Amino acid sequence: MKKILILWAGLSVLSFAAESAVLEQKSSKAATEMATAATQFVASLTPEQSEKAMFAFTADERENWKFTPQPRKGIAIEALTPEQIVLSKKMLASLLSERALIKAGTIMQLEAYLAELEKDPVKRNSKAYFTSIFGKPSATETWGWRFEGHHLAMNITLVKGSQIVVAPAFMGANPALVRGGALDGTQPLAKEETIARSLAKSLQGHEKKVIYTEKAPNDVLTGEKRIAEQLEVVGVSLDQFSDDEKKLLDELIGEYANRLRNEMADAEIKKIKDTNPKDIRFAWAGSLEVDKAYYYRVQTPEILIECCNTQNNANHIHTVWRNLKNDFARDSLSEHLKEGAH
């Protein structure tokens, strides 16, 4: 696993500036590779396919994100040729880390598992994952794209090639842990659960109020909202953690951030690392026992990570990364508009 820098380590202003410059260069490289992959995908589409896949950047559809099974816009995997499927995978590979690609593939495979289990291949369609492109792919101009289906939703906005915002970013799994059959033992989001539970148990053991309610909510609290509002401040703040607990939180945040390619993950980790430890909180709801319903969140003034496993007898997990100030790059786009006005 990629080693994550300890989030609370002190750094000088100069080192922050140097880090920012390096991250901006790496972001530019990621933007170029993403634009190249998207351009190749777009070039492969027929006019009829383009009509489904392409939208104006300003289209309302860009923020119409969902993680539940329902009709979607965009172009589905099942509507692509084998060559086009390769190109769509190349787009995903320009965004996600290798281990996240495995997670994503497993999540999609679980749809086929559910189709067989529930005898419903229409509702549970492992090829009903859609690519949508907003604007014209470019390494230097603003555009966006989305890859979405049941339990997998990645919303990407590229602002002038210098900023890449991936939020909301959702991964889920049903079942969270497969018991029996050919996929027995499959658990794509295992670490998101086990690391967090270890941290919660440690904090609870020190009689810190990490469990803010005994009953877990039915789902992640921000749901499919286009605008995620700051949640109630609960749980334990980072400045109260022991060194071992800090390392566990570091590992947990890394598990989410490193769904993205390295340089993009580094930028997300830095946002949290720059936050006052008093403003970084971890909270748990529900039971600490395995196979019992639970919910947790990592909360800062900007970043919110939520995880909920309550449905299907606590064997149906939802996880999401939200940027409370910059989902869909709203804040970044606003800043660029201000700069343009000046």
Backbone hydrogen bonds, N-H to C=O, Kabsch-Sander energy under -0.5 kcal/mol:
donor,donor_aa,acceptor,acceptor_aa,energy
9,A,6,I,-1.5
16,F,12,S,-2.1
17,A,13,V,-2.3
18,A,14,L,-2.4
19,E,15,S,-2.6
20,S,16,F,-2.6
21,A,17,A,-2.0
22,V,18,A,-2.2
23,L,19,E,-2.8
24,E,20,S,-2.2
25,Q,21,A,-1.9
26,K,22,V,-2.4
27,S,23,L,-2.5
28,S,24,E,-2.0
29,K,25,Q,-1.6
30,A,26,K,-2.4
31,A,27,S,-2.7
32,T,28,S,-2.1
33,E,29,K,-2.3
34,M,30,A,-2.6
35,A,31,A,-2.4
36,T,32,T,-2.3
37,A,33,E,-2.2
38,A,34,M,-2.4
39,T,35,A,-2.6
40,Q,36,T,-2.1
41,F,37,A,-1.9
42,V,38,A,-2.9
43,A,39,T,-2.4
44,S,40,Q,-0.9
44,S,41,F,-0.7
45,L,41,F,-0.5
45,L,42,V,-1.3
50,S,46,T,-2.9
51,E,47,P,-1.7
52,K,48,E,-0.9
52,K,49,Q,-0.6
53,A,49,Q,-2.3
54,M,50,S,-2.8
55,F,133,I,-2.6
59,A,56,A,-1.7
62,R,59,A,-1.6
63,E,60,D,-1.5
64,N,61,E,-1.6
65,W,63,E,-1.7
70,Q,68,T,-0.5
74,G,52,K,-0.6
75,I,131,T,-2.3
76,A,74,G,-0.5
77,I,127,K,-0.6
77,I,129,Y,-1.5
78,E,127,K,-1.6
79,A,76,A,-1.5
80,L,77,I,-1.9
85,I,81,T,-2.4
86,V,82,P,-1.7
87,L,83,E,-1.6
88,S,84,Q,-2.3
89,K,85,I,-2.3
90,K,86,V,-1.7
91,M,87,L,-1.5
92,L,88,S,-1.8
93,A,89,K,-2.4
94,S,90,K,-1.1
94,S,91,M,-0.6
95,L,92,L,-1.4
96,L,92,L,-3.1
97,S,259,R,-2.1
101,L,97,S,-2.1
102,I,98,E,-1.5
103,K,99,R,-2.0
104,A,100,A,-3.0
105,G,101,L,-2.5
106,T,102,I,-2.3
107,I,103,K,-2.6
108,M,104,A,-2.1
109,Q,105,G,-1.9
110,L,106,T,-1.9
111,E,107,I,-0.6
111,E,108,M,-0.9
112,A,108,M,-0.9
113,Y,109,Q,-1.6
114,L,110,L,-2.5
115,A,111,E,-2.3
116,E,112,A,-1.8
117,L,113,Y,-2.2
118,E,114,L,-3.3
119,K,115,A,-0.8
120,D,115,A,-1.2
124,R,120,D,-2.3
125,N,123,K,-1.0
126,S,124,R,-0.6
128,A,125,N,-1.8
129,Y,127,K,-1.0
130,F,148,E,-3.5
131,T,75,I,-2.4
132,S,146,R,-2.3
133,I,53,A,-2.9
134,F,144,G,-3.4
135,G,55,F,-3.0
135,G,133,I,-0.6
143,W,158,L,-1.9
144,G,134,F,-2.5
145,W,156,I,-2.3
146,R,132,S,-2.5
147,F,154,M,-1.9
148,E,130,F,-2.3
149,G,152,L,-2.5
151,H,67,F,-2.5
152,L,149,G,-1.9
153,A,170,F,-2.1
154,M,147,F,-2.7
155,N,153,A,-0.5
155,N,168,P,-1.4
156,I,145,W,-2.8
156,I,154,M,-0.6
157,T,165,V,-2.5
158,L,143,W,-3.0
159,V,157,T,-0.5
159,V,163,Q,-2.8
160,K,158,L,-0.7
162,S,159,V,-1.8
163,Q,159,V,-1.4
165,V,157,T,-2.9
166,V,164,I,-0.5
167,A,155,N,-1.2
167,A,165,V,-0.6
169,A,321,W,-1.9
170,F,153,A,-2.9
171,M,319,T,-2.2
172,G,151,H,-2.2
173,A,317,I,-2.4
176,A,315,N,-1.4
178,V,186,T,-2.5
180,G,178,V,-0.6
184,D,181,G,-1.6
185,G,178,V,-3.2
186,T,183,L,-2.5
190,A,187,Q,-1.4
193,E,189,L,-0.8
193,E,190,A,-1.0
194,T,190,A,-2.7
195,I,191,K,-2.0
196,A,191,K,-0.6
197,R,193,E,-2.3
198,S,194,T,-2.1
199,L,195,I,-2.1
200,A,196,A,-2.7
201,K,197,R,-2.7
202,S,198,S,-1.9
203,L,199,L,-2.5
204,Q,200,A,-2.7
205,G,201,K,-2.1
206,H,202,S,-0.9
206,H,203,L,-0.5
207,E,204,Q,-1.9
208,K,203,L,-2.0
210,V,208,K,-2.4
212,Y,210,V,-0.9
212,Y,284,W,-2.1
213,T,284,W,-0.7
216,A,214,E,-0.6
223,G,220,V,-0.9
225,K,222,T,-2.0
228,A,226,R,-0.6
229,E,227,I,-0.6
234,V,232,E,-0.8
236,V,282,F,-2.5
238,L,277,P,-1.1
238,L,280,I,-2.5
239,D,277,P,-0.7
240,Q,237,S,-2.1
241,F,238,L,-1.8
246,K,242,S,-2.3
247,K,243,D,-1.8
248,L,244,D,-1.8
249,L,245,E,-2.3
250,D,246,K,-2.5
251,E,247,K,-2.3
252,L,248,L,-2.4
253,I,249,L,-2.8
254,G,250,D,-2.2
255,E,251,E,-1.8
256,Y,252,L,-1.3
257,A,253,I,-3.1
258,N,254,G,-2.6
259,R,256,Y,-1.7
260,L,257,A,-1.9
261,R,95,L,-2.2
264,M,261,R,-0.7
265,A,261,R,-2.6
266,D,262,N,-2.6
267,A,263,E,-1.4
268,E,264,M,-1.7
269,I,265,A,-2.6
270,K,266,D,-2.2
271,K,267,A,-1.4
272,I,268,E,-1.2
273,K,269,I,-2.8
274,D,270,K,-2.1
275,T,272,I,-1.7
279,D,276,N,-2.7
280,I,277,P,-1.2
281,R,279,D,-0.6
281,R,299,Q,-2.6
282,F,236,V,-2.3
283,A,297,R,-2.1
284,W,210,V,-3.1
285,A,295,Y,-3.1
286,G,213,T,-2.2
287,S,293,A,-2.3
292,K,289,E,-1.4
294,Y,309,N,-1.5
295,Y,285,A,-2.1
296,Y,307,C,-2.5
297,R,283,A,-2.1
298,V,305,I,-2.1
299,Q,281,R,-2.7
299,Q,297,R,-0.5
300,T,303,I,-2.4
304,L,322,R,-2.5
305,I,298,V,-2.8
306,E,320,V,-2.3
307,C,296,Y,-2.3
308,C,318,H,-2.5
309,N,294,Y,-2.6
310,T,316,H,-0.7
311,Q,316,H,-0.6
314,A,310,T,-1.2
315,N,311,Q,-2.2
317,I,173,A,-2.0
318,H,308,C,-2.5
319,T,171,M,-2.0
320,V,306,E,-2.3
321,W,169,A,-2.3
322,R,304,L,-3.0
322,R,320,V,-0.5
324,L,302,E,-3.0
324,L,322,R,-0.7
327,D,323,N,-1.6
328,F,167,A,-2.6
329,A,326,N,-2.4
330,R,327,D,-1.7
331,D,325,K,-0.5
333,L,329,A,-2.8
334,S,330,R,-2.0
335,E,331,D,-2.2
336,H,332,S,-2.0
337,L,333,L,-1.9
338,K,334,S,-1.9
339,E,335,E,-2.3
340,G,336,H,-2.3
341,A,337,L,-1.9
342,H,338,K,-1.8
